[in-house]
Amino acid sequence: MHRLFVPLALTALAASSAYAADAAAGKAVYDRACKSCHGADGTPNPAIAKMMHVEMKDLKSSDVQSMSGEDIKKIVMDGKGKMHPVKSVTGKQLDDVAAYVKSLK
């Protein structure tokens, strides 16, 4: 039994790490798809906020940092308030962007 369990556990661990979120890759996606509104460091672009008549949260704030990665991915996919869905960010990129946003703390 032990001889079967160890290889299975190692295979599962390797598979899960292959799909692990990559904050560095997420930064590249963020820079392309998010930075113009949310700023290079997560600080909202005041001109965009003023133009849209919204108060944008700083992505470094405790409100955003307390969100789960799934919650962040949902906002990117579905939008929130006046923020439209970011359709160019899909699949693993969603995990990577969420990891990058969480790294901004």
N, C-alpha and C positions, 0 to 999 in steps of 0.2 A: 504494500500500500504506500509506504514511504517513497519507494522508487517511482511511483506514478505521480504522487502529489507534488514533489519538488519540481519536476520538469513542467507540469501543468501550471504551477504557481509562477515559475520563471517566465513561461510563455505569456501568461496573462499580464504580468508586470511589464514585460517588453512591449506588448500591444498597447497597454494603457499609456506608457511613456511616449509611444510613437504619436499618440493623439493629444499629448499634453499641450496646453496653451503656451505660446511663445511671446512674451512681452516685447522682445526686440522686433519680431516680425509684426506684432501689433502696432508698434510705433510707426513703422513704414506705412501701414494701412491707415492709421490715424492721421499721419501727415498728409496723405493724399485725400482722405475723405472727410475728415473732421476738423482739422486744424484751422481752417478759414473761419469757422464760427466759434470753436471752443478754445482757440489759442494754442500756441506751441506747447505750453506747460499746463494746459487745462484751465487757464484763466480766460473767461469769456471775452470775446471781441466786443468792446463796448459799442462800436459803430453798428454791428449786426444786431445787438440787443436793442439798441435805440430804434433802428430802422423797423424791426419787427414788433416793437412795443412789448417786449417781454423782459422778464428778469431771468437771466440764465444763471444756473448754479455753477460755481467753480467746481471743477471735477476733483479738486483736492479736498473739498469740504467734507465734513463728517457725514452730511446727508448722503452724498454720492458714495463715499468710501464705505458706508455701512450697507450699501446695496450688495446683493449677491451678483456673481458673474452672470447668472441667468437673467436677473432683472436688467442688468446693463445691456445684455444681448437683445432682450425683448424691446427695449427702447430704440436701439439701433435698427432693429428689424421693422418695428411697427410705428416708430415715431412717438412723440409725446407733446401734447399741446400744439404749438405752431411748428414744432420740428417735424419735418417729413421723414418717412422711412428712408434709410440709406441703402438703396437697392444694390449699390455696387459692392457692398460688404456682405459676403455670404459664406456659408460653410465654416471651415476652420478659421477663416479671417475673423469671424465673430468672436470665437474663443480668444484669439490673439488680441483683438482690440479690447475686449473686456479685461484681459490680463494686464494690458498696458495701462488702461484707466486705473485699475487697482494698484498699479505700481507708482502712481503719481503721489500717493500719500507722502 
